[in-house]
């Protein structure tokens, strides 16, 4: 009684009437609090507290617009970045979700702290995706989508993919109509998707992490600045007010310009019927001049607008592009503000915008080229030891930090686009473990201009043999850990070799050679910076702004973007597939169904564009639309005479062009032009 009421033994008493009234209130409150806590105390004493807490059935107490179930690799490292992207407040105008994490084991202390920070929208259920009752208990029948996460840090990617494929099969058996976003690691795992019952391409979207990463890096070698541009457009954690203060606190003009572009994102909308029959570039000019929006692409690179064509724009907020859906030349031409829908056009055919949340898009067909499977040849593996010639210049050095037991990550996804990029033959020198490269060689035997130097990338003699001093780009790739012991316990130490090699090369080569580090942990990027910026978000750090690192959290951003808008996968295919990789490049011809867009760079020092130096960016944008080019941004020197450059995505109209600027643009080609260019 004394413990429950917390008023003591009576040796000290209250004499006043107010004090006695207060003591009576404390006694009653003590009884109430004790009764509420008694069941929890009994559950803890009996060991059933966690079991009952995480075994309940779904009850949507907080009204959200949808439910998303997340299964697969649910770890503190995976979930923290994913939830930050999914639940970020910058997603204005997007649907709000309740999120359920389903995993067989109880949450770790670190994961529990993450759940507490998102307790209003995230719930953790203990159970298995292979159990029908557990799936139904999580609300599968009313869920909008299921996301299957993969662990890119696992020791056995094949085993990880097989487990995720089995989870997909179980979910489809429970409810075949549920849309699924599936993360895979290995390219060959995608072969099994056609065997899964209920898997529908377009409604169900696979994302091959290794292949997507390598293709982004390949495109960055061809058009420097592309990786920074693409990743910034997908990051939901755009520029906040605190981030803007950080950028401006250094009184650095280049950081402020970079931050201006970093706050943009990708939005899509069904184009107005007023644009039907027009050239895509002309629509881009109208949207830029009158609406202030930057058009990236239409569909999979459509050159002419059709009924229901989907346009992809660079914008600050979702509401900015909604006007494109109901734009009318008669009522809206010449007006840039306070536009409202008019009655000139029938609403038929205009009922699909990304304001309406839908996971099923019948007009979307998934292109296997993005995650194409490269089957190994049937002939025996020959020796892959081809030393580079003694006089290589402007070649690409690829350093893979892998051991003799590391699994292949299919480097063909990196080498294929490099060897098919226009008229330039890119010589590639690979530095890695010989046993590892022999496994990679099974998919590279038909390639040319690929040389191999056995050894460790941290060895100076090995790097000299690869002629690192005369290369144009050096890519430092993180290999797959052989076993769990290779994943160091200290957070961020996973990138020790990559970071040390990057710092060593930068000290040796300076800024002349572009060094791109493939990081396993986002926070490691601050080790690449020359100054202390621990308070900065990773995508606002100098190393990322200058294109010196690839952040793994971009896959969480892409997965979240696909959840909100499945059509984003179509844009990825359009931007990353310059030409589909061929199994036999000597005899195979490209398909007419391939992407009809190409990312190119245009120098302001070229004869055709030299006259735009000193003019405003909007004048260049309008001029380039006449040549079927859509400008994406400016790749500008950090300071006069510097080798380092930063990317300004969708610059303001009044930005002045410099004579040494480089512009990234999307070249729109017809299907026949794409075929002739490839041949």
PyMOL commands that set and color helices and strands:
alter all, ss='L'
color gray80, all
select helices_A, chain A and resi 2-5+17-46+49-53+76-86+109-117+132-137+140-142+157-174+187-195+209-222+226-234+241-249+253-262+273-275+280-291+318-325+329-332+368-371+412-419+434-443+460-465+468-470+484-486+493-509+522-527+538-540+542-545+554-564+568-576+610-612+617-625+671-678
alter helices_A, ss='H'
color red, helices_A
select strands_A, chain A and resi 66-72+97-103+122-126+145-149+179-184+205-208+265-270+294-298+310-315+396-401+428-432+450-454+473-478+514-518+549-550+597-603+629-637+645-649+662-668
alter strands_A, ss='S'
color yellow, strands_A
deselect
rebuild
show_as cartoon
